[in-house]
Amino acid sequence: MSKVIDVELRSLMKKFQNNIVVQDFNLQVEQGEFVSFLGPSGCGKTTTLNMIAGFLDPDGGDLLIKGQRMNGVPPYKRELGMVFQTYSLFPHMTVAENIAYGLKLRKISKSQIQERVGRVLDLVKLPHVADRYPKQLSGGQRQRIAIARALVIEPSLLLLDEPLSNLDAKLREELRDELKRLHQEIGVTTIFVTHDQEEALSLSDRIVVMNHGFIEQIGTPKDIYNRPASEFVHTFIGKTNRLEGEVAGHEGDSLIIQTIGGLLVEAKSANLMLLPGQKATVFIRPEKIRLSADTAPEGRNRANGQLKLSSFLGSYTECEVQANGHSISVKLQTVDKGVELVPGKAVSCSWDAEDVLVMPAERG
């Protein structure tokens, strides 16, 4: 069965004066897919979304929605729903009137408007606020109404521009789960802009990681996290330990790296094109490291050191260990009974060769 492409960007480019903010952007978004644009501030993700919405015209390349070229086509002719960071609700209208606004512009009958408004209010679990005004709602409720207003026109494409960034942490998590539920229920093709990696990882079918207007990597959340294509992706998505060194040799399908601090690190199924003597960078995720009170002699993938910091964060404990001139971050879901997490204690860190990622130092 052939895939249906709802949005296609071909070599899209945008510049402001002489500053190119999006360059050579190529992407296909399938029907029903949830795709996130993820990256730091100024990377071009919102600019790209605004070109898809029609608020900005590209300076190069082609933009297609449902197979139709949309360069120069105004937003109201694109049949899409947009949710902004700042809600953008009309303060003088009730919730029901806000939601109905787009339907009235489309000359939908009153009976249909009433039915569709009621349906989306049920969908976002706020049927009881129809007669209230935006100022009478909480931030989370206002954002749900903004989502309902975008969905009521039954768009073929839903665009979300950092819709959760103005909310507090707990409310942001609740609304994130609500967005996931809504997408599963209605299946509308969705493009979501965020700088929050947890949002992107939890919501997306695929993630587009952006940096300085370029695409660094496109992949599933698991691919982006476990098989990053560049050092930027690895360090931007989640925490990581970064150790510099050089290749000491090969053993079968393993690469042996000696770090600047003298640690020997084995990386299984690593980039075997790296040659002995070549500078390399080693990455190990904090949650992949084990902590022990056993300070037996060091070996491969093992470092003895001193516990410097220990922070209990509810579902896990974050530790910092000083070993061989390296500051090693460790994330523990459970703490072994024999390990006292007291600063100054002698501890040992160990990890598996399969959990080590190696990149040429030049990539950084």
ABEGO torsion letter per residue (X at the ends): XBBBBABBBBGBBBBBEABBABBGBBBBBBBGBBBBBBEBBGAGAAAAAAAAAGABBBABEBBBBGGBBABGBBAAAAGBBBBBAAGGBBAABBAAAAAAAAAAAAGBBAAAAAAAAAAAAAAAGAAAAAABBAAABBAAAAAAAAAAAAAAAGBABBBBBGAAAABBAAAAAAAAAAAAAAAAAAGBBBBBBBABAAAAAAABABBBBBBGGBBABBBBAAAAAABBABAAAAAABEBBBBBBBBBAEBBEABBBBBBAAGBBBBBBGBBAABBBGBBBBBBBBAAABBBBABBBBBBBGBBBBBBABBBBAGABBBBBBBBGGBBBBBBBABBBAABBBBBGBBBBBBBBAAABBBBBAAAX
